[in-house]
Structure formats: C-alpha cells, structure tokens
Amino acid sequence: MKHLRADRLPALQGPAAWNLILGPAPERAPLTGARTADVVIVGAGFAGLSAARRLQQIDPRAAVTVLEAGRIAESSAGRNSGFMIDLPHDLASEDYAGAGDDRAMIALNRQAIAFAFGAVTDYQIDAHFFDRAGKVNGAASATAHAHNQSYAAHLASLGEQCEMLDAQAMVQLTGSRHYLGGGLHARHGDAAACGLYPGACGGAGARRRADPRTKPGDGADPHRRQLDGDNAAGAG
C-alpha cells in the first residue's frame, strides 16, 4: 500500500475577511485512524467540492472523501470576490471581449453557474450566499465608457443583452457620482464562499450519511487506496 504524506500546510497571510464577517464556525472532526475511499480529493475549494458533488451525482454509491487542511473557505478559493461570470470578460483586452469561441465559453460558464445554484437548492444553503443579481461594469472615464459600449456591441453580435446605464442610473444604483455610466449584465451570479462552501460540505456529508447506498465498502473497488489518519492533514 502506498502512503502519501503532506510535507507542509498552506501559508496564509492573515485570516480570510469573509470568514471573519461570518463569525466562528463549528469545528469539524479530524480524520483519525484508517479509512478507505473510492476517490480522495485534496482541498475543499471550488474545484474540490464541485468534483466531489459531481462524482456523487455520477455514482451515488461511490465513497468520496475530501481532505481539507484548515477551516472551510479559509484558503485561496474562499478569499476571492466570488463572481461567477457567464459572459466573456478579458479585462486586458480593448473591449473586455474574450478570445476564442465565446458562445461555447458562455455555455460552459452558465452550466457551472447552474451547477452551483443546484448545490444551493439540493443542500438547502441560505440563498443569500448565492445571488443571481447580475453584474455592472462601472465606467469612471471616457475610455472605460467607450470600452463598455464596444463590449455591448460585441455581446449583441453574440445575441446577448447588455443594458447600458447612464450617469444618473449609476447614482441611483451606487449612491456615488463617480461613474459616467455602466453596463448591466443580468445573468451573472455572486457566490459568498464563506457560506457556500461550508453549506456544501455539510449538505453533502448529511446526505451521504443518510443514504445507505453510500456506506464505505458498498460496491467498492478492491484496489481502493487506504487513508492513514496519521498522515492526513484533516478532513473536510
């Protein structure tokens, strides 16, 4: 049997602000002893939790274990702003348009947003942690305003809508007179990782414990790796 050991844990520069706003979180039991699994995922971020959920959708009998070294949503994935943007948005380009097959990328992005929204529904996560409120590209200069207009034209060529906002509409929206205008994109989602990730972990864990089809050992591949609790950083 092959043993894997973590040589070091992530070095984080201070606490995650979103977690500080949310407040204390319940302690999760560390992994102790030996445990077997069909699939082991290291890291309970966007990719890790999404992979775990998708694997359980594909095969509800699979034993899936997610290992997380720290508090859920405390590492890099939990420190981002949480924007889930469906439209091409290359901020380094002249008009924010993407490079390549934009229609295919939009379809994939919307599939991912729907997948995240499905987790909110399935695991009964507080809807405030995932809001499909849309996104506004604010323009504070004539150059930025021109970029927004060019971007809106590009989206129109793809059959996508963009509502252009004038300065007064931006004042009503933001309370600030800083902006000359903006572009509103309505199908974008905002995800608060500090609440979304723990909710996904708790929901998936509760569902797995309540479903007798997913008992460790049921329908398992005899060549599954064994996890040694002394070598694991923690269990998410």
Salt bridges, closest charged atoms under 4 A:
ASP38 OD1 - ARG224 NH1 3.60
GLU74 OE2 - ARG79 NH2 3.41
ASP86 OD2 - ARG110 NE 2.92
GLU94 OE1 - HIS147 NE2 3.82
ASP102 OD2 - HIS154 NE2 2.75
ASP122 OD2 - ARG53 NH2 2.81
ASP126 OD1 - HIS128 ND1 2.80
GLU160 OE1 - ARG110 NH2 2.72
ASP190 OD1 - HIS188 NE2 2.76
ASP211 OD2 - ARG213 NH2 2.75
